[in-house]
Amino acid sequence: MPRPSSFLDPRRTIFIGGVPRPRKASELALFSEVFMAQFAMQALMSTQK
């Protein structure tokens, strides 16, 4: 539910624990892409055992 007095729009805000400073959307997208690729690779390797 949006609040006009709020600085951040909660509908367009995500929380990422442990991020030491504000990040740009492009940085988050790159991080997500790399992380998901590593996760997928590990999942594939674990199913081949």
N, C-alpha and C positions, 0 to 999 in steps of 0.2 A: 504494500500500500504506500504510494508516494506521499511524502510530507514536504510541503513547500518550504518550510524553514530549514530543512536538512540540506547540507552542502553536497552530499552524494546521493544520487538517485539509486535506491536499493534495487530497482529492477535492472539496472545496468552495472551493478557492482558485484564483484566476486571477492571472496576472502581466500587468500592463499597463505596458510600459516608458515611462518619462518622467513618470509620475504623481507630482507633487511631495509629495503627502500622502495619507493614507488617504481613501478615498471610500466613500460609502454606496452600497448596491446601487441605490437609486433614482436617484442621480446618474449612475452608470454606465449604467443603462438609458436615461435621457434622452439622454446623450451618444451612445450607440450608435444610438438612433432617429434623431437629427439627422444623424449621420455617414452612416448608411446611406441616408437620404433624399437627401442631397447626392450621394452616390456613384451612386445609381440615376439621379438627374436628369442627371448628367454622362454616364453611360453611354448614356442615351437620346438626349441631344443629339449625342453623337459618332457614333451610328449613323445620324442623319438627314443627315449631311454628304455 
